[in-house]
Amino acid sequence: MDMFQFYGYRFNWLNILDLSIVIFLVIQLYRLLKGSLAFNIFVGLLMVYLAYFLVQALGMPILTNILQNFINVGLIAIIIIFQPEIRKFLLVLGKKTPLSKDSFFTKLFMPDRFKSYREEENIINEVITAVGHLSARHTGALIVIATTHRVKFDTASSIGIDGNISAKLVESIFSKSSPLHDGALIIVGNKILAAKVILPVSDNPNLPTRIGLRHRSAVGITEHSDNLAIVVSEERATISYAQDGRLVQDVSLEELKIKMYEVLVDGES
């Protein structure tokens, strides 16, 4: 294999590939953990690793042995502490594989597994219409669109719907006189799966302090799962959405429609 030198060090193309993969993985981890409490833990662990390599290079056997034992035992702790983040990281990688739902291979050989574009466009139009009407009436709403066919939520407190998606049905569910208006509405595929769903609330300290429970729940459901959560503020009548644990506030209906197309049609994130 061809070798070349850089400042006295010898490299080959396999070394460059190795380094590129490591840089890619570190960047993905940074993007997933940024803004969460786990980010501080990640930085602390990174400092331990850097300290280990430093004392090893300086030839300090006692500290090297202590840090090495800490790292070996800490691997199990890392898996436990970062279980949600690891799951989310694997979801991101899975979306880029040749067998992901948006890949050319899947669309070519398994086209029947997924909704047609006409169905997806109908879902988008019905949700956008409902969100527009709810916003105009200052009616709060929280809609979760599952981008996979598996979504976990508390079934004990929720009400099963299993109905076709229509703007009128969504609006009636979130009507202030409806017993289902509290909680979230879950959409899976081309069906409204359930309403009055209690979602996990995000504890991200970087979220704006003025946002309410709906917005924090929207972020919470997207922190550890591959979903899109749409929020209509009852107080300000503004529209927001959450994805991958990030909240985007005060978007227009057109911006929300573009995002829904990216998620449901293009499969981009």
C-alpha positions in Angstrom: 0.0 0.0 0.0 1.3 3.5 -0.9 3.0 5.3 1.9 3.6 9.0 2.4 5.2 11.2 5.0 3.9 14.2 6.9 6.2 16.0 9.4 8.2 12.8 9.8 5.3 10.5 10.3 4.5 7.8 7.7 0.9 7.3 6.7 -1.1 5.1 4.2 -4.6 5.4 2.9 -5.8 2.9 5.5 -4.6 5.3 8.2 -6.5 8.2 6.6 -9.7 6.1 6.4 -9.3 5.1 10.0 -8.9 8.7 11.1 -11.8 9.9 8.9 -14.2 7.3 10.5 -13.1 8.3 14.0 -13.7 12.0 13.2 -17.1 11.2 11.7 -18.2 9.3 14.8 -17.0 12.0 17.1 -18.9 14.7 15.2 -22.1 12.6 15.2 -21.7 12.0 19.0 -21.2 15.8 19.5 -24.3 16.6 17.5 -26.4 14.1 19.4 -25.2 15.1 22.9 -24.9 18.9 22.4 -27.3 20.8 24.6 -28.1 17.8 26.9 -27.0 16.9 30.4 -25.1 13.9 28.9 -22.8 16.3 27.1 -21.1 17.4 30.3 -20.6 13.7 31.2 -19.2 13.1 27.7 -16.7 15.9 28.1 -15.7 14.6 31.5 -15.0 11.1 30.1 -13.1 12.6 27.2 -10.9 14.4 29.7 -10.2 11.1 31.5 -9.2 9.5 28.2 -6.9 12.4 27.3 -5.3 12.3 30.7 -4.7 8.5 30.3 -2.9 9.0 27.0 -0.9 11.9 28.5 0.4 10.0 31.5 1.1 7.0 29.3 3.2 9.1 27.0 5.0 10.7 29.9 5.8 7.2 31.3 3.9 7.5 34.6 3.1 3.8 35.4 1.0 4.3 38.6 -1.4 6.9 37.1 -1.5 4.9 33.8 -2.6 1.8 35.7 -5.2 3.7 37.7 -6.7 5.4 34.7 -6.6 2.2 32.6 -8.5 0.3 35.3 -11.0 3.2 35.5 -11.5 3.2 31.8 -12.0 -0.6 31.7 -14.7 -0.5 34.4 -16.2 2.7 33.0 -17.1 1.1 29.7 -20.0 -0.7 31.4 -21.0 2.6 33.1 -20.9 4.4 29.8 -23.3 1.9 28.2 -25.7 2.4 31.1 -25.5 6.2 31.3 -25.6 6.8 27.6 -28.2 4.1 26.7 -30.7 6.6 25.2 -27.9 8.4 23.3 -26.4 5.2 22.0 -29.9 4.1 20.8 -30.4 7.5 19.1 -26.9 7.3 17.5 -27.6 3.9 16.1 -30.9 5.2 14.7 -29.0 8.0 12.8 -26.5 5.4 11.4 -29.4 3.1 10.5 -31.0 5.8 8.4 -27.9 6.0 6.2 -27.5 2.3 5.5 -28.4 0.6 2.2 -31.3 -1.1 3.9 -32.9 2.0 5.4 -36.4 2.9 4.3 -35.2 5.8 2.1 -32.4 4.0 0.3 -32.5 3.3 -3.4 -32.2 -0.4 -2.7 -35.3 -0.4 -0.5 -37.4 1.7 -2.8 -36.4 -0.5 -5.8 -36.9 -3.9 -4.4 -39.5 -3.4 -1.6 -41.8 -0.6 -2.7 -44.9 -2.0 -1.1 -43.6 -1.6 2.4 -44.2 2.1 2.4 -47.0 4.6 1.7 -47.3 6.1 -1.7 -46.5 9.7 -2.2 -50.1 10.4 -2.7 -50.9 9.1 0.8 -48.1 11.1 2.4 -49.2 14.3 0.6 -52.7 13.7 2.0 -51.3 13.3 5.5 -49.3 16.5 5.2 -52.2 18.5 3.8 -54.7 17.4 6.4 -52.3 18.1 9.3 -51.3 21.5 7.9 -54.9 22.4 7.5 -55.7 21.4 11.1 -52.7 23.2 12.5 -53.6 26.3 10.7 -57.1 26.3 12.0 -56.0 25.5 15.6 -53.5 28.3 15.5 -56.1 30.8 14.3 -58.4 29.8 17.2 -55.6 29.9 19.8 -56.2 26.2 20.5 -53.2 24.3 21.9 -52.2 21.1 20.3 -49.4 18.5 20.3 -49.1 16.1 17.3 -46.5 13.4 17.1 -45.8 11.9 13.7 -43.9 8.7 13.9 -41.4 8.3 11.1 -41.1 4.6 11.8 -43.9 2.1 12.4 -42.9 1.7 16.1 -43.5 4.3 18.7 -43.5 3.8 22.4 -45.9 5.7 24.7 -48.0 5.2 27.9 -51.0 3.2 26.7 -52.6 3.2 30.2 -53.5 6.9 30.1 -54.1 7.2 26.3 -57.2 6.7 24.3 -57.0 4.5 21.2 -58.3 6.0 18.0 -57.1 4.0 15.0 -58.9 6.5 12.6 -58.1 7.9 9.2 -56.2 11.2 9.3 -58.4 14.2 8.6 -58.2 17.9 9.5 -61.7 17.9 11.1 -60.9 14.9 13.3 -57.6 16.5 14.5 -59.4 19.7 15.2 -62.2 18.0 17.1 -59.7 16.1 19.3 -58.0 19.3 20.4 -61.2 21.3 20.8 -61.2 22.9 24.3 -64.6 21.1 24.9 -63.2 17.7 24.0 -62.1 15.3 26.8 -59.2 14.3 24.6 -57.6 17.8 24.1 -55.0 17.3 26.9 -52.0 15.3 25.9 -50.6 14.4 22.5 -52.1 12.9 19.4 -50.0 10.1 17.8 -49.9 9.5 14.0 -48.4 6.3 12.7 -48.5 5.6 9.0 -51.7 6.9 7.6 -53.7 6.5 10.8 -54.3 8.4 14.0 -53.2 5.8 16.5 -54.1 7.4 19.8 -55.0 10.7 21.6 -54.6 12.1 25.1 -51.1 10.6 25.3 -48.7 11.6 28.1 -45.2 12.1 26.7 -41.8 12.2 28.5 -40.8 15.8 29.4 -37.4 17.0 28.4 -35.0 18.1 31.1 -32.7 19.9 28.7 -31.5 23.0 30.6 -30.8 24.9 27.3 -34.5 25.1 26.4 -36.1 28.5 26.7 -37.5 29.0 30.1 -40.8 30.6 28.8 -41.9 27.5 26.9 -44.6 25.3 28.5 -45.3 21.6 29.0 -46.4 20.9 25.4 -43.1 22.2 24.0 -41.0 20.3 26.6 -43.0 17.1 25.9 -42.4 17.6 22.1 -38.7 17.8 22.7 -38.8 14.9 25.1 -40.5 12.4 22.7 -37.9 13.3 20.0 -34.8 13.0 22.2 -34.7 9.3 22.2 -36.9 8.3 19.2 -37.1 9.1 15.5 -40.3 11.3 15.5 -41.5 14.7 14.4 -43.5 16.6 17.1 -45.7 19.6 16.1 -46.8 22.1 18.7 -49.5 24.8 18.6 -49.2 27.3 21.4 -52.5 28.1 23.1 -51.2 31.4 24.5 -49.4 32.8 21.6 -51.0 30.8 18.7 -47.5 30.2 17.3 -46.4 27.0 15.6 -43.2 25.0 16.5 -41.8 21.6 15.8 -39.2 19.3 17.5 -36.9 16.8 15.9 -33.9 14.9 17.2 -34.3 16.7 20.6 -34.1 20.2 19.0 -37.0 22.7 19.1 -37.7 25.1 16.3 -40.1 27.8 17.3 -42.4 30.3 15.5 -42.4 28.6 12.1 -44.9 29.4 9.3 -47.3 26.8 7.9 -45.2 26.8 4.7 -42.0 26.1 6.7 -43.8 23.3 8.6 -45.0 21.8 5.4 -41.5 21.8 4.0 -40.3 20.0 7.1 -43.1 17.4 6.9 -42.1 16.7 3.3 -38.5 16.3 4.3 -39.5 13.8 7.0 -42.3 11.8 5.2 -41.4 12.1 1.6 -37.7 12.8 1.2 -36.7 11.1 4.4 -34.2 13.8 5.3 -33.5 15.0 8.8 
